[in-house]
Amino acid sequence: MAKKDVGAVSELRTMTPDQLTDEMVKLKKEQFNLRFQKATGQLEKTARVRIVRRTIAKINTVLGEKSRAKA
């Protein structure tokens, strides 16, 4: 796999909230582009949609854990 995937929860937990937010923004942009490709019939790697969606969910979970740990 040429592109480095962030997805292991242990890897996400080592990141700072700012890094997680940056990663989230990047994945949201990719998700938008994938949806656009799907709508125009140009999407080749259909599994990537699922991977991106689940990685976003993992980041949201870790951000929630970090915010609860501070409180």
C-alpha positions in Angstrom: 0.0 0.0 0.0 1.6 3.2 -1.2 -0.4 5.6 1.1 0.3 5.5 4.8 -3.0 4.8 6.6 -3.6 6.2 10.0 -6.1 3.9 11.7 -4.7 1.8 14.5 -6.3 3.1 17.6 -3.0 2.8 19.6 -1.3 5.0 17.0 -4.2 7.6 17.2 -3.9 7.7 21.0 -0.3 8.8 20.8 -1.3 11.9 18.8 -2.1 15.2 20.3 -5.6 16.6 19.9 -4.3 19.2 17.4 -2.8 16.4 15.3 -6.0 14.4 15.5 -8.0 17.4 14.4 -5.6 18.0 11.5 -5.9 14.3 10.5 -9.7 14.6 10.7 -9.8 17.6 8.4 -7.6 15.7 5.9 -9.9 12.7 6.0 -13.0 14.8 5.7 -11.6 16.3 2.5 -10.7 12.8 1.2 -14.2 11.6 2.1 -15.7 14.5 0.1 -13.5 13.7 -2.9 -14.5 10.0 -2.7 -18.2 10.8 -2.6 -17.7 13.1 -5.7 -15.8 10.3 -7.5 -18.6 7.9 -6.7 -21.3 10.2 -8.0 -19.4 10.7 -11.3 -18.6 7.0 -11.7 -14.9 7.5 -11.4 -14.4 5.7 -8.0 -12.0 2.7 -8.4 -11.2 1.7 -4.8 -14.7 1.5 -3.3 -13.3 0.0 0.0 -11.5 3.3 0.6 -14.9 5.0 1.5 -15.4 2.5 4.3 -11.9 2.8 5.6 -12.0 6.6 5.7 -15.4 6.6 7.4 -14.2 4.2 10.1 -11.0 6.1 10.6 -12.9 9.3 11.2 -15.1 7.5 13.7 -11.9 6.2 15.5 -10.5 9.8 15.7 -13.8 11.0 17.1 -13.7 8.3 19.8 -10.1 9.1 20.7 -10.8 12.9 20.9 -13.8 12.1 23.2 -11.6 10.0 25.4 -9.0 12.7 25.6 -11.5 15.4 26.4 -13.1 13.2 29.2 -9.6 12.5 30.6 -9.0 16.2 31.0 -12.2 16.9 32.9 
